[in-house]
Amino acid sequence: MEKELEEKINRSLYCLKELNGNPFTLQKIAYWLYKYNDLYKDVKNYSENLCEQCQRWKANDLPYDCLQESEYCTKRFRYFTAFYEEVEYGVKIQELDAICKVALEEYKTYNNDSQLKDWLIKYFDIGYNKLAIFYYDHLDYSVNNDEVIHPHFGNSPIGEFGVCIDRMYYENLIEFDDVFKMLFYERKIYPEKLREIEKEMQKIVTPMIPISKID
């Protein structure tokens, strides 16, 4: 079982490598996800069963997660499910592009702060919740200004290539994100919500313990 799973995982990753067009098209990524969805499920199910060592630790009320993911542990293939989910996120988040296109068309018709605030409220869940991870984890703006930035959704566990999906599928999503941040954080069109978030963040941050000065 273990050897068979490992072979299937390696074949699936080499298949994805062959599909790479630097960047990938959305269609090729969707095809790969569909083709290997059953393998993803098999690996996930296999990983949920405790290996013999973990079972013994659990029986003795000890931590039983094989953090080293040793050869005997059923969790050692979690690298594949983690990678699969990263790539899958790239396809799922792209589904918001159509909604973002509609939102941008609405935004361009507004000309006063009251309308813009209503727009922020209407699309707040997308702008603040759903796109936060996309922007910070999948867009790299540290490259040269002349270079086209394609969203990045993980590196292959076998090395040699990363998964970047062509930016053209995310153009509306990226523009929406820029507009949302500009209105919310820079122009502060929705100030009461911004204050609410700032208060919540202050509760999360651990207070700094003052350190006595040493002369």
JOTA-V711383 format. One record per residue. N is the residue number from 1. SS is DSSP state (2 for helix, 1 for strand, 0 for the rest). BURIAL is + if it has 16 or more other ideal C-beta (glycine too) atoms within 10 Angstrom, else -. Layout:
N&SS&BURIAL, N&SS&BURIAL
//
This chain:
1&0&-, 2&2&-, 3&2&-, 4&2&-, 5&2&+, 6&2&-, 7&2&-, 8&2&+, 9&2&+, 10&2&-, 11&2&-, 12&2&+, 13&2&+, 14&2&-, 15&2&-, 16&2&+, 17&2&-, 18&2&-, 19&2&-, 20&0&+, 21&0&-, 22&0&-, 23&0&+, 24&1&+, 25&0&-, 26&2&+, 27&2&-, 28&2&+, 29&2&+, 30&2&+, 31&2&-, 32&2&+, 33&2&+, 34&2&-, 35&2&-, 36&0&+, 37&2&-, 38&2&-, 39&2&+, 40&2&+, 41&2&-, 42&2&+, 43&2&+, 44&2&-, 45&2&-, 46&2&+, 47&2&+, 48&2&-, 49&0&-, 50&0&+, 51&0&+, 52&2&-, 53&2&-, 54&2&+, 55&2&-, 56&2&-, 57&2&+, 58&2&-, 59&2&-, 60&0&-, 61&0&-, 62&0&-, 63&0&-, 64&0&-, 65&0&-, 66&0&+, 67&0&-, 68&0&-, 69&0&-, 70&0&-, 71&0&-, 72&0&-, 73&0&+, 74&2&+, 75&2&+, 76&2&+, 77&2&+, 78&2&-, 79&2&-, 80&2&+, 81&2&+, 82&2&-, 83&2&+, 84&2&+, 85&2&-, 86&2&+, 87&2&+, 88&2&+, 89&2&+, 90&2&+, 91&2&+, 92&2&-, 93&2&+, 94&2&+, 95&0&-, 96&0&+, 97&2&+, 98&2&-, 99&2&-, 100&2&+, 101&2&-, 102&2&-, 103&2&+, 104&2&+, 105&2&-, 106&2&-, 107&2&+, 108&0&-, 109&0&-, 110&0&-, 111&0&-, 112&0&-, 113&2&-, 114&2&-, 115&2&-, 116&2&+, 117&2&+, 118&2&-, 119&2&+, 120&2&+, 121&2&-, 122&2&-, 123&0&+, 124&2&-, 125&2&-, 126&2&+, 127&2&+, 128&2&+, 129&2&-, 130&2&+, 131&0&+, 132&2&-, 133&2&-, 134&2&+, 135&2&+, 136&2&-, 137&2&-, 138&2&+, 139&0&+, 140&0&-, 141&0&-, 142&0&-, 143&0&-, 144&0&-, 145&0&-, 146&0&-, 147&0&-, 148&0&-, 149&0&+, 150&0&+, 151&1&+, 152&1&+, 153&1&+, 154&1&+, 155&1&-, 156&0&+, 157&0&-, 158&0&-, 159&0&-, 160&0&-, 161&0&-, 162&1&-, 163&1&+, 164&1&+, 165&1&+, 166&0&+, 167&2&-, 168&2&-, 169&2&+, 170&2&+, 171&2&-, 172&2&+, 173&2&+, 174&2&+, 175&2&+, 176&2&+, 177&2&+, 178&2&-, 179&2&+, 180&2&+, 181&2&+, 182&2&-, 183&2&+, 184&2&+, 185&2&-, 186&2&-, 187&0&-, 188&0&-, 189&0&+, 190&0&+, 191&2&-, 192&2&-, 193&2&+, 194&2&-, 195&2&-, 196&2&-, 197&2&-, 198&2&-, 199&2&-, 200&2&-, 201&2&-, 202&2&-, 203&2&-, 204&2&-, 205&0&-, 206&0&-, 207&0&-, 208&0&-, 209&0&-, 210&0&-, 211&0&-, 212&0&-, 213&0&-, 214&0&-, 215&0&-
//
